[in-house]
Amino acid sequence: MRRSRSPTPLARRRSGSRIEKEIHRPEDEVPPKGLFHTKEVQDTLSTAKSMMSKMSNVLSSSNLHQEPESSVEKLFRQAKKLRDFELHSSRTVGLVGDTGAGKSSLINSLLDHAGLARASSSGVACTCVVTEYHYHERDDFIIHIDYFTLDELKTQYENLLRAYRDYQALASGSDKNTSQKDKDSLKQHANLASATFSACFGDMLERTPAILSSLPFDHAIKMMLDWTERLLPSQSVSGNSEQQQFNSVGKCSVRLGELTSQIGGSTVNNQARTFPWPFVKKLRVYLKSYILSNGLVIADLPVGLRDSNAARQNITERYIRKCHQILVVAEIGRAVTDQSVKDIFDMARHANLSHVSVVCTKSDNININEGSDDWPSERETINAMKNRIKVDTKRVTSLAESIGAYEDYDEDLDEEEELLCARLRREHSKVELHRHIITVRNTHVSKGIQNAYRNHPAASNVQTFCVSNKLYWDNRNIPATQARPRLELSGIIGLRRYCIGIVAESHLRVTRAYIIDEIPAFFSSTELWLEANSGTASAESKRQILEVVSAVEAELDEVRLISPVSQLNELSESLQKCFKAQVQHHMQSTSHISRWIEGARQASMIWQGWHHASYKAFCRNYGKHSTPTVNYHCWNEEAMMTMFNDMESIWNAFTTHLLKSIEQAKTFVETSFQNAICKVVAAFTARSFTEHRRSLQLLAATLHRRKSMILRHIESFTENSVNADLSALRTDAFSFIRTAFVGQLMEDTYHAANMDCGSGSDRRRKLLVSSRFSSRSLFDEHRQLFKEAFIDLSYDLEDKVTEVVYEQVELIEMDLDLIKSDNVVLESERNPRFCNAVREEVVRAKSDLESMKVAMKRAGE
């Protein structure tokens, strides 16, 4: 037995030190490279808010701020608003991918909430419902549930039941003209229908099996709707929403599983064994998560664009078009050829979207032993790293044997320490080999995706992220210093940083306006109040200053739409007249419509000759499909191509004119303000003005600043909103995707064709589709939708312009009241100490403000 001996150096160090136990926190991660997240900008923003807090405290130190409509009360309201400045702009990142790609696990990693979004290893889709994740400050979890209306459910039931019966008819017959691809598609549709109806109706369906197969179609649909009304509360079947609250991630996760899929294991009606997800349209989950704290919204979208449920397919497509960033999730091993990736890029091309990136999951799924064979160019490096591991392993074995030989001796075994070091070296070498192979494979896959989509319009913006949710969670809760290398290798930290950065650009723009424009404008108003308090004016001087104020008000009246000749008052009307003359007139032309109808008729005549099985397959897929016999076709595109080609140049010319109209509105505002400024400058440079010269100088500076703010706002929403709205309208009007106007107008026709069956159904189906495409009503309804959408756009544009103008003009009116009102002097006389305190705080703040403005201007360069 070994005798007691003095501690080894290793043991002494163990007893004298403490291993760092702090685990990793997303809040401590390196922020995005964008300028908004630099220390200089963040410090400047913090200082600015602190400055406005002090200013609001000074203004509230007198009872004057409690007197309604007093000058001090108005200044205090401004100061309080600036003190409470928040970055409210949000951006939505939509995640889409096929079953098993790891989308739910990825969301859990990004949110840093293990197990929140339900993941399944069974191959069953876990996401059948659009699920948005929003930020709130509390530690609980809130789910807002939006339900489908009965009318929306009726359409879904009809599509699903028809798909189920079509497959049953196919399975019972011997139709040799249906391709294997279409048979597989029909089977997928039928399986989805069966699963959906089972989830909806449970035991009721088992007791009435004829409802799926033999009950008259309309009767079956009516029975399903009756069941739905009995199963769901009245507010649900009306399409209303409800809210549910949970105090733990586990309870919230269970409920999400129930609401988004059938894997949750619980039911909406225990007696009937029914599930709620088929009735749910959208979910909004509110939780505390760092990635969401700056305005980001993460949206988990239903499985790809090939979801057989047409309603959910439309919801996904419509939602993707509104996302600021789309992340297509695919397993790294097949990301380059993944069909869901191809589908999204295809949709992005036709919908004019340029913000698609790819996330490759399971990047840790590699075979170390096959690394040198998989990557011949890296063979030498990989083999060298493997050899180092072998050397370290031999040394570990040798030291362990040596220590075992001395087990019965009283020696100070420094070899224990060397053994530990050898083991650490070996572990480090394994980590480095693992990292190297993962990095090589990540680079290879990223290049493969770039090459695969290099000719895509969005290619310049495509980024590829390779991530491992397993690596992230295996190392998430161990000491941060030890975990950090593997957490970085997981790719989750880099992707989270990228997502946070999506919001940063808009935040920087708003922050610059806050510090460079809004705060200085407030201090100009405060200085005007102080200047008005400086003494009484003679009657003549008062008359002169009121004349100047009246002249300024007259110029601003036009901007405020009071004048009947205000261009802002006519902005939407002007744009609508231009739309009618340039776009609508062309689309109303009888000769143009006749040519477009003929183009659609000729296209539909080609499809008329197809076999009934192929034709019905295209109807079932809303006109966009491919079979071995007839290959790929998109009926909406082929039928409307003549119109689309004719309108392209006309639309481009019109959008150019529209943007010029916005420039003219800006010029009108600028001219009106400049005229007002000139009148003020002329007054304070005149010799007759002595008593109010300083006030007029301040007023001129304020007018100039408010003018700049208006113009900057108009430029900003033109660049970030108007251009996006015009692009979306172009897609609606001249694209063939299902959520565009043509797709919407053909939806009922395709649905009716799908519902038709029995003797003569092929003839009726072909007549139905061809008649719709070759009818004038289709083009008239398309033009009407186009017109209504543009009218909405023009009103929205006018509202945005007038809103920013009104806001600034109202503040200028307050400044003018400071100059012309006698009450300001009375406020000063009532509390001279308060007036002095305000003056001192303004002096202190303005000295700091200059350096803050310099910092923000530098950030915008």
Stockholm file with secondary structure:
# STOCKHOLM 1.0

chainA/1-861         MRRSRSPTPLARRRSGSRIEKEIHRPEDEVPPKGLFHTKEVQDTLSTAKSMMSKMSNVLSSSNLHQEPESSVEKLFRQAKKLRDFELHSSRTVGLVGDTGAGKSSLINSLLDHAGLARASSSGVACTCVVTEYHYHERDDFIIHIDYFTLDELKTQYENLLRAYRDYQALASGSDKNTSQKDKDSLKQHANLASATFSACFGDMLERTPAILSSLPFDHAIKMMLDWTERLLPSQSVSGNSEQQQFNSVGKCSVRLGELTSQIGGSTVNNQARTFPWPFVKKLRVYLKSYILSNGLVIADLPVGLRDSNAARQNITERYIRKCHQILVVAEIGRAVTDQSVKDIFDMARHANLSHVSVVCTKSDNININEGSDDWPSERETINAMKNRIKVDTKRVTSLAESIGAYEDYDEDLDEEEELLCARLRREHSKVELHRHIITVRNTHVSKGIQNAYRNHPAASNVQTFCVSNKLYWDNRNIPATQARPRLELSGIIGLRRYCIGIVAESHLRVTRAYIIDEIPAFFSSTELWLEANSGTASAESKRQILEVVSAVEAELDEVRLISPVSQLNELSESLQKCFKAQVQHHMQSTSHISRWIEGARQASMIWQGWHHASYKAFCRNYGKHSTPTVNYHCWNEEAMMTMFNDMESIWNAFTTHLLKSIEQAKTFVETSFQNAICKVVAAFTARSFTEHRRSLQLLAATLHRRKSMILRHIESFTENSVNADLSALRTDAFSFIRTAFVGQLMEDTYHAANMDCGSGSDRRRKLLVSSRFSSRSLFDEHRQLFKEAFIDLSYDLEDKVTEVVYEQVELIEMDLDLIKSDNVVLESERNPRFCNAVREEVVRAKSDLESMKVAMKRAGE
#=GR chainA/1-861 SS CCCCCCCCHHHHHHHTCCCCCCBCCGGGSCCCSSGGGSHHHHHHHHHHHHHHHHHHHHHTTSGGGGSTTCHHHHHHHHHHHHHTCCCCCCEEEEEEECTTSCHHHHHHHHHTCTTSSCCCSSSCCSCCSEEEEEECSSSSEEEEEEECBHHHHHHHHHHHHHHHHHHHHHHHSCCTTSCHHHHHHHHHHHHHHHHHHHHHHHHHHHHCTHHHHTSCHHHHHHHHHHHHHHHSCHHHHBTCEEEEEESSHHHHHHHHHHHHCSTTCCCSBTTTTBCSGGGEEEEEEEECCGGGTTSEEEEECSSCSCCSCHHHHHHHHHHHHHCSEEEEEEEGGGTTTCHHHHHHHHHHHHTTCCCEEEEEECTTCCCGGGHHHHCGGGHHHHHHHHHHHHHHHHHHHHHHHHHHHTTTSCCCCTHHHHHHHHHHHHHHHHHHHHHHHHHHHHHHHHHHHHHHTTTSTTGGGCCEEECCHHHHHHHTTSBHHHHHHHHHHHSHHHHHHHHHHHHHHHHHHHHHHIIIIIHHHHHHHHHHHHHHTTCCCCHHHHHHHHHHHHHHHHHHHHHTTCSTTCTGGGHHHHHHHHHIIIIIHHHHCHHHHHHHHHHHHHHHHHHHTSCHHHHHHHHHTTTEEEETTTEEEEHHHHHHHHHHHHHHHHHHHHHHHHHHHHHHHHHHHHHHHHHHHHHHHHHHHSTTCCTTHHHHHHHHHHHHHHHHHHHHHHHHHIIIIIHHHHHHHHHHHHCCSTTSHHHHHHHHHHHHHHHCCSTTHHHHHHHHHHHHHTCHHHHHHHHHHHHHHHHHHHHHHHHHHHHHHHHHHHHHHHHHHHHHCSHHHHHHHHCHHHHHHHHHHHHHHHHHHHHHHHHHHHHTC
#=GC SS_cons         CCCCCCCCHHHHHHHTCCCCCCBCCGGGSCCCSSGGGSHHHHHHHHHHHHHHHHHHHHHTTSGGGGSTTCHHHHHHHHHHHHHTCCCCCCEEEEEEECTTSCHHHHHHHHHTCTTSSCCCSSSCCSCCSEEEEEECSSSSEEEEEEECBHHHHHHHHHHHHHHHHHHHHHHHSCCTTSCHHHHHHHHHHHHHHHHHHHHHHHHHHHHCTHHHHTSCHHHHHHHHHHHHHHHSCHHHHBTCEEEEEESSHHHHHHHHHHHHCSTTCCCSBTTTTBCSGGGEEEEEEEECCGGGTTSEEEEECSSCSCCSCHHHHHHHHHHHHHCSEEEEEEEGGGTTTCHHHHHHHHHHHHTTCCCEEEEEECTTCCCGGGHHHHCGGGHHHHHHHHHHHHHHHHHHHHHHHHHHHTTTSCCCCTHHHHHHHHHHHHHHHHHHHHHHHHHHHHHHHHHHHHHHTTTSTTGGGCCEEECCHHHHHHHTTSBHHHHHHHHHHHSHHHHHHHHHHHHHHHHHHHHHHIIIIIHHHHHHHHHHHHHHTTCCCCHHHHHHHHHHHHHHHHHHHHHTTCSTTCTGGGHHHHHHHHHIIIIIHHHHCHHHHHHHHHHHHHHHHHHHTSCHHHHHHHHHTTTEEEETTTEEEEHHHHHHHHHHHHHHHHHHHHHHHHHHHHHHHHHHHHHHHHHHHHHHHHHHHSTTCCTTHHHHHHHHHHHHHHHHHHHHHHHHHIIIIIHHHHHHHHHHHHCCSTTSHHHHHHHHHHHHHHHCCSTTHHHHHHHHHHHHHTCHHHHHHHHHHHHHHHHHHHHHHHHHHHHHHHHHHHHHHHHHHHHHCSHHHHHHHHCHHHHHHHHHHHHHHHHHHHHHHHHHHHHTC
//
